[in-house]
Amino acid sequence: MNSGDTGGVRRLEERIGYTFRDRALPTRALTRLAYALEAGLPPGAHMDALATLGDAVINVVVVEAVVAGGAHDKGAITNRKMNLVNMTRLRGLAEDLALADYVRWGKGEAAQAVWTSGRVLAECLEALVGAVYLDGGMDAAAGVLRRLGLTERA
């Protein structure tokens, strides 16, 4: 995604089934710190805080769905949550969205294709969920996660 690619954001919105009211949020959610530094963007114009928020939102949505599904035992709830929310699962959902195509990567990140290994794509998905949460609240975030297939009900 390049800095003026509103069409890319619109395509991503179609894929996640959510349209942002605050048009700055998806751009921020899809901007890596390295890109922001290279482009001279202001502090906070990158995804890091949104990824932290999104991680928490995903955990709440998933635990709520597990409890709504009938789990009552703390150990069972924790095990089910761990099976649903892990780096591999989140990365897979991000890959299904082709999320790497929408992210503004730093030059070094792009040259190394950092999204092909580790936790990077999972963090990008978390940032996107954090942005949805800030824009539309918990119900909007839960709806996106349900549509992506992370939860059966939320």
N, CA and C atoms as an extended XYZ file, in Angstrom:
462
Properties=species:S:1:pos:R:3:atomname:S:1:resname:S:1:resid:I:1 pbc="F F F"
N         0.846       -1.176        0.000 N   MET     1
C         0.000        0.000        0.000 CA  MET     1
C         0.887        1.232        0.000 C   MET     1
N         0.639        2.169       -0.878 N   ASN     2
C         1.398        3.403       -0.804 CA  ASN     2
C         0.600        4.434       -0.020 C   ASN     2
N         1.258        5.558        0.286 N   SER     3
C         0.679        6.506        1.235 CA  SER     3
C        -0.649        7.102        0.779 C   SER     3
N        -0.922        7.130       -0.508 N   GLY     4
C        -2.180        7.704       -0.945 CA  GLY     4
C        -3.179        6.672       -1.424 C   GLY     4
N        -3.017        5.438       -1.064 N   ASP     5
C        -3.806        4.345       -1.627 CA  ASP     5
C        -5.111        4.144       -0.871 C   ASP     5
N        -6.077        5.039       -1.082 N   THR     6
C        -7.374        4.859       -0.421 CA  THR     6
C        -8.127        3.686       -1.030 C   THR     6
N        -7.843        3.367       -2.303 N   GLY     7
C        -8.474        2.203       -2.921 CA  GLY     7
C        -8.077        0.921       -2.223 C   GLY     7
N        -6.830        0.838       -1.792 N   GLY     8
C        -6.358       -0.333       -1.052 CA  GLY     8
C        -7.092       -0.484        0.265 C   GLY     8
N        -7.269        0.627        0.962 N   VAL     9
C        -8.005        0.584        2.229 CA  VAL     9
C        -9.439        0.145        1.965 C   VAL     9
N       -10.042        0.657        0.929 N   ARG    10
C       -11.430        0.261        0.617 CA  ARG    10
C       -11.523       -1.235        0.301 C   ARG    10
N       -10.567       -1.756       -0.436 N   ARG    11
C       -10.562       -3.199       -0.728 CA  ARG    11
C       -10.415       -4.010        0.557 C   ARG    11
N        -9.552       -3.546        1.448 N   LEU    12
C        -9.377       -4.241        2.718 CA  LEU    12
C       -10.657       -4.167        3.550 C   LEU    12
N       -11.308       -3.015        3.546 N   GLU    13
C       -12.570       -2.879        4.273 CA  GLU    13
C       -13.606       -3.872        3.745 C   GLU    13
N       -13.666       -4.037        2.436 N   GLU    14
C       -14.585       -5.020        1.854 CA  GLU    14
C       -14.247       -6.418        2.343 C   GLU    14
N       -12.960       -6.721        2.422 N   ARG    15
C       -12.537       -8.061        2.831 CA  ARG    15
C       -12.859       -8.354        4.292 C   ARG    15
N       -12.765       -7.331        5.161 N   ILE    16
C       -13.048       -7.556        6.584 CA  ILE    16
C       -14.502       -7.273        6.937 C   ILE    16
N       -15.253       -6.696        5.997 N   GLY    17
C       -16.663       -6.415        6.255 CA  GLY    17
C       -16.889       -5.263        7.214 C   GLY    17
N       -15.982       -4.293        7.194 N   TYR    18
C       -16.123       -3.133        8.080 CA  TYR    18
C       -15.619       -1.893        7.359 C   TYR    18
N       -16.387       -0.806        7.437 N   THR    19
C       -15.999        0.469        6.839 CA  THR    19
C       -15.677        1.462        7.951 C   THR    19
N       -14.495        2.007        7.921 N   PHE    20
C       -14.050        2.958        8.938 CA  PHE    20
C       -14.710        4.312        8.749 C   PHE    20
N       -15.170        4.882        9.855 N   ARG    21
C       -15.647        6.266        9.852 CA  ARG    21
C       -14.443        7.208        9.888 C   ARG    21
N       -13.477        6.889       10.768 N   ASP    22
C       -12.251        7.681       10.877 CA  ASP    22
C       -11.243        7.118        9.877 C   ASP    22
N       -11.078        7.804        8.752 N   ARG    23
C       -10.245        7.305        7.656 CA  ARG    23
C        -8.761        7.255        8.025 C   ARG    23
N        -8.352        7.958        9.083 N   ALA    24
C        -6.943        7.937        9.491 CA  ALA    24
C        -6.589        6.627       10.212 C   ALA    24
N        -7.567        5.985       10.828 N   LEU    25
C        -7.276        4.779       11.619 CA  LEU    25
C        -6.734        3.611       10.792 C   LEU    25
N        -7.349        3.252        9.668 N   PRO    26
C        -6.773        2.121        8.922 CA  PRO    26
C        -5.374        2.444        8.386 C   PRO    26
N        -5.149        3.694        8.008 N   THR    27
C        -3.817        4.068        7.534 CA  THR    27
C        -2.797        3.898        8.654 C   THR    27
N        -3.147        4.366        9.837 N   ARG    28
C        -2.246        4.203       10.988 CA  ARG    28
C        -2.030        2.718       11.297 C   ARG    28
N        -3.098        1.930       11.248 N   ALA    29
C        -3.001        0.505       11.561 CA  ALA    29
C        -2.129       -0.248       10.560 C   ALA    29
N        -1.994        0.304        9.374 N   LEU    30
C        -1.241       -0.364        8.312 CA  LEU    30
C         0.119        0.283        8.065 C   LEU    30
N         0.573        1.100        9.009 N   THR    31
C         1.854        1.786        8.880 CA  THR    31
C         2.830        1.265        9.924 C   THR    31
N         3.916        0.684        9.454 N   ARG    32
C         4.959        0.166       10.337 CA  ARG    32
C         5.807        1.317       10.889 C   ARG    32
N         6.371        1.118       12.073 N   LEU    33
C         7.229        2.122       12.694 CA  LEU    33
C         8.376        2.505       11.761 C   LEU    33
N         9.003        1.525       11.130 N   ALA    34
C        10.134        1.818       10.237 CA  ALA    34
C         9.713        2.747        9.108 C   ALA    34
N         8.550        2.516        8.525 N   TYR    35
C         8.041        3.381        7.463 CA  TYR    35
C         7.809        4.791        8.014 C   TYR    35
N         7.164        4.873        9.183 N   ALA    36
C         6.860        6.173        9.774 CA  ALA    36
C         8.137        6.971       10.020 C   ALA    36
N         9.169        6.318       10.525 N   LEU    37
C        10.435        7.005       10.769 CA  LEU    37
C        11.075        7.459        9.465 C   LEU    37
N        11.089        6.572        8.475 N   GLU    38
C        11.684        6.915        7.175 CA  GLU    38
C        10.936        8.052        6.491 C   GLU    38
N         9.621        8.090        6.663 N   ALA    39
C         8.795        9.098        6.002 CA  ALA    39
C         8.681       10.387        6.818 C   ALA    39
N         9.261       10.408        8.016 N   GLY    40
C         9.181       11.592        8.858 CA  GLY    40
C         7.791       11.861        9.395 C   GLY    40
N         7.012       10.805        9.589 N   LEU    41
C         5.659       10.962       10.121 CA  LEU    41
C         5.718       11.312       11.601 C   LEU    41
N         4.688       11.954       12.124 N   PRO    42
C         4.693       12.329       13.546 CA  PRO    42
C         4.647       11.101       14.456 C   PRO    42
N         5.106       11.266       15.712 N   PRO    43
C         5.028       10.149       16.659 CA  PRO    43
C         3.581        9.655       16.766 C   PRO    43
N         3.418        8.372       16.867 N   GLY    44
C         2.078        7.810       16.986 CA  GLY    44
C         1.374        7.591       15.667 C   GLY    44
N         2.052        7.844       14.544 N   ALA    45
C         1.425        7.655       13.235 CA  ALA    45
C         1.628        6.233       12.723 C   ALA    45
N         2.073        5.348       13.598 N   HIS    46
C         2.343        3.960       13.212 CA  HIS    46
C         1.490        3.011       14.043 C   HIS    46
N         1.579        1.737       13.736 N   MET    47
C         0.673        0.720       14.262 CA  MET    47
C         0.928        0.219       15.676 C   MET    47
N         2.063        0.518       16.285 N   ASP    48
C         2.451       -0.179       17.507 CA  ASP    48
C         1.405       -0.127       18.624 C   ASP    48
N         0.887        1.057       18.940 N   ALA    49
C        -0.114        1.146       20.014 CA  ALA    49
C        -1.387        0.401       19.643 C   ALA    49
N        -1.775        0.482       18.364 N   LEU    50
C        -2.984       -0.218       17.917 CA  LEU    50
C        -2.817       -1.733       17.998 C   LEU    50
N        -1.598       -2.228       17.759 N   ALA    51
C        -1.350       -3.671       17.859 CA  ALA    51
C        -1.510       -4.139       19.302 C   ALA    51
N        -1.015       -3.345       20.243 N   THR    52
C        -1.163       -3.695       21.660 CA  THR    52
C        -2.638       -3.706       22.051 C   THR    52
N        -3.369       -2.689       21.621 N   LEU    53
C        -4.802       -2.623       21.888 CA  LEU    53
C        -5.530       -3.791       21.224 C   LEU    53
N        -5.209       -4.045       19.973 N   GLY    54
C        -5.863       -5.133       19.237 CA  GLY    54
C        -5.639       -6.488       19.875 C   GLY    54
N        -4.447       -6.716       20.404 N   ASP    55
C        -4.153       -7.973       21.096 CA  ASP    55
C        -5.116       -8.161       22.269 C   ASP    55
N        -5.310       -7.106       23.052 N   ALA    56
C        -6.227       -7.185       24.195 CA  ALA    56
C        -7.673       -7.397       23.741 C   ALA    56
N        -8.077       -6.693       22.693 N   VAL    57
C        -9.443       -6.819       22.173 CA  VAL    57
C        -9.684       -8.245       21.686 C   VAL    57
N        -8.736       -8.800       20.947 N   ILE    58
C        -8.873      -10.174       20.445 CA  ILE    58
C        -9.048      -11.138       21.601 C   ILE    58
N        -8.255      -10.974       22.663 N   ASN    59
C        -8.377      -11.864       23.817 CA  ASN    59
C        -9.750      -11.763       24.463 C   ASN    59
N       -10.269      -10.554       24.626 N   VAL    60
C       -11.598      -10.374       25.229 CA  VAL    60
C       -12.667      -11.013       24.352 C   VAL    60
N       -12.626      -10.746       23.059 N   VAL    61
C       -13.639      -11.285       22.140 CA  VAL    61
C       -13.628      -12.811       22.162 C   VAL    61
N       -12.442      -13.391       22.134 N   VAL    62
C       -12.348      -14.844       22.098 CA  VAL    62
C       -12.812      -15.464       23.413 C   VAL    62
N       -12.405      -14.912       24.541 N   VAL    63
C       -12.857      -15.457       25.831 CA  VAL    63
C       -14.372      -15.322       25.951 C   VAL    63
N       -14.904      -14.187       25.527 N   GLU    64
C       -16.362      -13.998       25.566 CA  GLU    64
C       -17.066      -15.060       24.709 C   GLU    64
N       -16.520      -15.333       23.525 N   ALA    65
C       -17.118      -16.339       22.643 CA  ALA    65
C       -17.014      -17.739       23.242 C   ALA    65
N       -15.895      -18.033       23.882 N   VAL    66
C       -15.712      -19.354       24.498 CA  VAL    66
C       -16.702      -19.542       25.644 C   VAL    66
N       -16.869      -18.515       26.469 N   VAL    67
C       -17.829      -18.588       27.576 CA  VAL    67
C       -19.257      -18.691       27.027 C   VAL    67
N       -19.567      -17.886       26.002 N   ALA    68
C       -20.900      -17.957       25.393 CA  ALA    68
C       -21.155      -19.325       24.781 C   ALA    68
N       -20.089      -20.003       24.381 N   GLY    69
C       -20.208      -21.347       23.816 CA  GLY    69
C       -20.403      -22.426       24.864 C   GLY    69
N       -20.425      -22.041       26.138 N   GLY    70
C       -20.743      -23.002       27.189 CA  GLY    70
C       -19.589      -23.395       28.088 C   GLY    70
N       -18.402      -22.885       27.861 N   ALA    71
C       -17.273      -23.230       28.730 CA  ALA    71
C       -17.422      -22.500       30.060 C   ALA    71
N       -17.171      -23.228       31.160 N   HIS    72
C       -17.313      -22.638       32.487 CA  HIS    72
C       -16.056      -22.821       33.321 C   HIS    72
N       -15.276      -23.824       33.007 N   ASP    73
C       -14.074      -24.127       33.765 CA  ASP    73
C       -12.924      -23.232       33.296 C   ASP    73
N       -12.240      -22.595       34.259 N   LYS    74
C       -11.160      -21.668       33.937 CA  LYS    74
C       -10.089      -22.315       33.053 C   LYS    74
N        -9.716      -23.532       33.384 N   GLY    75
C        -8.699      -24.230       32.601 CA  GLY    75
C        -9.155      -24.497       31.176 C   GLY    75
N       -10.407      -24.899       31.013 N   ALA    76
C       -10.949      -25.161       29.679 CA  ALA    76
C       -11.030      -23.879       28.864 C   ALA    76
N       -11.433      -22.795       29.520 N   ILE    77
C       -11.517      -21.506       28.835 CA  ILE    77
C       -10.127      -21.078       28.370 C   ILE    77
N        -9.153      -21.197       29.247 N   THR    78
C        -7.777      -20.806       28.912 CA  THR    78
C        -7.226      -21.657       27.774 C   THR    78
N        -7.445      -22.952       27.835 N   ASN    79
C        -6.943      -23.834       26.771 CA  ASN    79
C        -7.596      -23.522       25.427 C   ASN    79
N        -8.902      -23.302       25.429 N   ARG    80
C        -9.603      -22.986       24.184 CA  ARG    80
C        -9.107      -21.658       23.614 C   ARG    80
N        -8.915      -20.667       24.500 N   LYS    81
C        -8.406      -19.368       24.062 CA  LYS    81
C        -7.018      -19.527       23.448 C   LYS    81
N        -6.165      -20.304       24.089 N   MET    82
C        -4.804      -20.494       23.566 CA  MET    82
C        -4.822      -21.187       22.210 C   MET    82
N        -5.779      -22.075       21.999 N   ASN    83
C        -5.889      -22.743       20.706 CA  ASN    83
C        -6.399      -21.800       19.614 C   ASN    83
N        -7.255      -20.862       19.999 N   LEU    84
C        -7.822      -19.931       19.025 CA  LEU    84
C        -6.912      -18.743       18.753 C   LEU    84
N        -6.243      -18.253       19.790 N   VAL    85
C        -5.434      -17.040       19.668 CA  VAL    85
C        -3.971      -17.388       19.882 C   VAL    85
N        -3.263      -17.541       18.801 N   ASN    86
C        -1.818      -17.704       18.874 CA  ASN    86
C        -1.228      -17.083       17.620 C   ASN    86
N         0.069      -16.887       17.624 N   MET    87
C         0.716      -16.204       16.524 CA  MET    87
C         0.446      -16.895       15.193 C   MET    87
N         0.502      -18.198       15.176 N   THR    88
C         0.309      -18.937       13.923 CA  THR    88
C        -1.092      -18.723       13.374 C   THR    88
N        -2.083      -18.778       14.238 N   ARG    89
C        -3.480      -18.591       13.810 CA  ARG    89
C        -3.712      -17.173       13.292 C   ARG    89
N        -3.220      -16.174       14.052 N   LEU    90
C        -3.407      -14.787       13.634 CA  LEU    90
C        -2.658      -14.505       12.336 C   LEU    90
N        -1.478      -15.052       12.226 N   ARG    91
C        -0.705      -14.878       10.993 CA  ARG    91
C        -1.441      -15.500        9.806 C   ARG    91
N        -2.031      -16.670       10.020 N   GLY    92
C        -2.798      -17.319        8.958 CA  GLY    92
C        -3.987      -16.481        8.510 C   GLY    92
N        -4.681      -15.864        9.467 N   LEU    93
C        -5.804      -14.991        9.114 CA  LEU    93
C        -5.311      -13.782        8.328 C   LEU    93
N        -4.166      -13.232        8.742 N   ALA    94
C        -3.580      -12.092        8.025 CA  ALA    94
C        -3.181      -12.498        6.609 C   ALA    94
N        -2.631      -13.700        6.464 N   GLU    95
C        -2.262      -14.189        5.132 CA  GLU    95
C        -3.499      -14.384        4.265 C   GLU    95
N        -4.578      -14.890        4.853 N   ASP    96
C        -5.825      -15.066        4.108 CA  ASP    96
C        -6.353      -13.733        3.579 C   ASP    96
N        -6.109      -12.661        4.319 N   LEU    97
C        -6.532      -11.317        3.901 CA  LEU    97
C        -5.550      -10.681        2.922 C   LEU    97
N        -4.400      -11.326        2.716 N   ALA    98
C        -3.295      -10.712        1.952 CA  ALA    98
C        -2.920       -9.381        2.593 C   ALA    98
N        -2.899       -9.356        3.911 N   LEU    99
C        -2.673       -8.121        4.658 CA  LEU    99
C        -1.327       -7.476        4.325 C   LEU    99
N        -0.329       -8.274        4.041 N   ALA   100
C         0.997       -7.724        3.713 CA  ALA   100
C         0.927       -6.770        2.529 C   ALA   100
N        -0.016       -6.984        1.635 N   ASP   101
C        -0.155       -6.123        0.454 CA  ASP   101
C        -0.649       -4.716        0.804 C   ASP   101
N        -1.249       -4.546        1.969 N   TYR   102
C        -1.835       -3.272        2.354 CA  TYR   102
C        -0.943       -2.465        3.311 C   TYR   102
N         0.061       -3.118        3.874 N   VAL   103
C         0.895       -2.484        4.900 CA  VAL   103
C         1.966       -1.603        4.266 C   VAL   103
N         2.224       -0.462        4.912 N   ARG   104
C         3.327        0.408        4.503 CA  ARG   104
C         4.569       -0.049        5.268 C   ARG   104
N         5.458       -0.713        4.573 N   TRP   105
C         6.666       -1.292        5.156 CA  TRP   105
C         7.829       -0.324        5.041 C   TRP   105
N         8.742       -0.386        6.017 N   GLY   106
C        10.003        0.327        5.881 CA  GLY   106
C        10.814       -0.305        4.756 C   GLY   106
N        11.768        0.448        4.230 N   LYS   107
C        12.563       -0.050        3.096 CA  LYS   107
C        13.275       -1.354        3.439 C   LYS   107
N        13.888       -1.421        4.613 N   GLY   108
C        14.584       -2.640        5.024 CA  GLY   108
C        13.632       -3.804        5.216 C   GLY   108
N        12.463       -3.518        5.781 N   GLU   109
C        11.451       -4.559        5.974 CA  GLU   109
C        11.000       -5.106        4.622 C   GLU   109
N        10.769       -4.199        3.679 N   ALA   110
C        10.329       -4.627        2.348 CA  ALA   110
C        11.417       -5.447        1.666 C   ALA   110
N        12.658       -5.014        1.776 N   ALA   111
C        13.761       -5.728        1.137 CA  ALA   111
C        13.937       -7.130        1.722 C   ALA   111
N        13.679       -7.254        3.018 N   GLN   112
C        13.821       -8.556        3.690 CA  GLN   112
C        12.533       -9.367        3.692 C   GLN   112
N        11.445       -8.797        3.193 N   ALA   113
C        10.127       -9.454        3.225 CA  ALA   113
C         9.825       -9.982        4.625 C   ALA   113
N         9.909       -9.084        5.618 N   VAL   114
C         9.770       -9.477        7.021 CA  VAL   114
C         8.446      -10.154        7.335 C   VAL   114
N         7.447       -9.939        6.508 N   TRP   115
C         6.126      -10.525        6.769 CA  TRP   115
C         6.107      -12.026        6.530 C   TRP   115
N         7.174      -12.574        5.963 N   THR   116
C         7.183      -14.005        5.662 CA  THR   116
C         7.613      -14.860        6.848 C   THR   116
N         8.044      -14.244        7.924 N   SER   117
C         8.457      -15.045        9.074 CA  SER   117
C         8.042      -14.374       10.369 C   SER   117
N         7.964      -15.177       11.385 N   GLY   118
C         7.719      -14.650       12.717 CA  GLY   118
C         6.356      -14.050       12.931 C   GLY   118
N         6.315      -13.101       13.794 N   ARG   119
C         5.099      -12.561       14.361 CA  ARG   119
C         4.606      -11.297       13.644 C   ARG   119
N         5.331      -10.839       12.643 N   VAL   120
C         5.061       -9.536       12.037 CA  VAL   120
C         3.625       -9.425       11.514 C   VAL   120
N         3.167      -10.394       10.740 N   LEU   121
C         1.809      -10.310       10.191 CA  LEU   121
C         0.744      -10.419       11.287 C   LEU   121
N         1.023      -11.214       12.315 N   ALA   122
C         0.084      -11.299       13.439 CA  ALA   122
C        -0.075       -9.925       14.084 C   ALA   122
N         1.033       -9.204       14.245 N   GLU   123
C         0.970       -7.859       14.819 CA  GLU   123
C         0.184       -6.907       13.921 C   GLU   123
N         0.339       -7.059       12.618 N   CYS   124
C        -0.414       -6.215       11.688 CA  CYS   124
C        -1.916       -6.468       11.821 C   CYS   124
N        -2.304       -7.721       11.961 N   LEU   125
C        -3.718       -8.039       12.159 CA  LEU   125
C        -4.211       -7.470       13.484 C   LEU   125
N        -3.396       -7.597       14.534 N   GLU   126
C        -3.776       -7.026       15.822 CA  GLU   126
C        -3.990       -5.520       15.703 C   GLU   126
N        -3.124       -4.836       14.966 N   ALA   127
C        -3.265       -3.386       14.783 CA  ALA   127
C        -4.565       -3.052       14.057 C   ALA   127
N        -4.896       -3.843       13.054 N   LEU   128
C        -6.130       -3.618       12.315 CA  LEU   128
C        -7.347       -3.792       13.231 C   LEU   128
N        -7.321       -4.827       14.063 N   VAL   129
C        -8.422       -5.054       15.007 CA  VAL   129
C        -8.484       -3.915       16.023 C   VAL   129
N        -7.332       -3.436       16.482 N   GLY   130
C        -7.310       -2.291       17.393 CA  GLY   130
C        -7.943       -1.065       16.764 C   GLY   130
N        -7.675       -0.842       15.489 N   ALA   131
C        -8.261        0.296       14.768 CA  ALA   131
C        -9.773        0.138       14.646 C   ALA   131
N       -10.227       -1.068       14.327 N   VAL   132
C       -11.677       -1.320       14.236 CA  VAL   132
C       -12.327       -1.044       15.590 C   VAL   132
N       -11.683       -1.510       16.661 N   TYR   133
C       -12.217       -1.283       18.008 CA  TYR   133
C       -12.346        0.212       18.308 C   TYR   133
N       -11.293        0.990       18.028 N   LEU   134
C       -11.354        2.429       18.303 CA  LEU   134
C       -12.429        3.106       17.472 C   LEU   134
N       -12.630        2.638       16.262 N   ASP   135
C       -13.588        3.260       15.350 CA  ASP   135
C       -15.024        2.842       15.640 C   ASP   135
N       -15.234        1.569       15.942 N   GLY   136
C       -16.600        1.060       16.033 CA  GLY   136
C       -16.964        0.331       17.310 C   GLY   136
N       -15.995        0.173       18.222 N   GLY   137
C       -16.287       -0.482       19.491 CA  GLY   137
C       -16.128       -1.998       19.440 C   GLY   137
N       -16.449       -2.600       20.555 N   MET   138
C       -16.245       -4.038       20.726 CA  MET   138
C       -17.113       -4.857       19.778 C   MET   138
N       -18.346       -4.435       19.540 N   ASP   139
C       -19.213       -5.201       18.635 CA  ASP   139
C       -18.644       -5.231       17.219 C   ASP   139
N       -18.091       -4.104       16.770 N   ALA   140
C       -17.503       -4.051       15.434 CA  ALA   140
C       -16.283       -4.974       15.356 C   ALA   140
N       -15.444       -4.923       16.376 N   ALA   141
C       -14.247       -5.774       16.389 CA  ALA   141
C       -14.649       -7.247       16.427 C   ALA   141
N       -15.636       -7.575       17.247 N   ALA   142
C       -16.095       -8.965       17.337 CA  ALA   142
C       -16.658       -9.431       15.999 C   ALA   142
N       -17.381       -8.549       15.308 N   GLY   143
C       -17.934       -8.897       13.997 CA  GLY   143
C       -16.848       -9.187       12.980 C   GLY   143
N       -15.800       -8.376       12.967 N   VAL   144
C       -14.682       -8.610       12.047 CA  VAL   144
C       -14.018       -9.947       12.364 C   VAL   144
N       -13.768      -10.208       13.629 N   LEU   145
C       -13.109      -11.469       14.011 CA  LEU   145
C       -13.975      -12.675       13.678 C   LEU   145
N       -15.278      -12.525       13.816 N   ARG   146
C       -16.197      -13.610       13.446 CA  ARG   146
C       -16.152      -13.844       11.935 C   ARG   146
N       -16.207      -12.748       11.153 N   ARG   147
C       -16.154      -12.879        9.697 CA  ARG   147
C       -14.827      -13.471        9.223 C   ARG   147
N       -13.749      -13.185        9.943 N   LEU   148
C       -12.446      -13.757        9.574 CA  LEU   148
C       -12.326      -15.230        9.973 C   LEU   148
N       -13.260      -15.685       10.804 N   GLY   149
C       -13.259      -17.088       11.186 CA  GLY   149
C       -12.524      -17.383       12.481 C   GLY   149
N       -12.180      -16.351       13.258 N   LEU   150
C       -11.484      -16.604       14.521 CA  LEU   150
C       -12.452      -17.146       15.568 C   LEU   150
N       -13.678      -16.640       15.545 N   THR   151
C       -14.695      -17.110       16.489 CA  THR   151
C       -15.932      -17.519       15.714 C   THR   151
N       -16.612      -18.502       16.235 N   GLU   152
C       -17.859      -18.931       15.594 CA  GLU   152
C       -18.974      -17.977       15.986 C   GLU   152
N       -18.927      -17.510       17.213 N   ARG   153
C       -19.926      -16.576       17.691 CA  ARG   153
C       -19.222      -15.542       18.542 C   ARG   153
N       -19.677      -14.320       18.451 N   ALA   154
C       -19.064      -13.242       19.248 CA  ALA   154
C       -20.051      -12.098       19.345 C   ALA   154
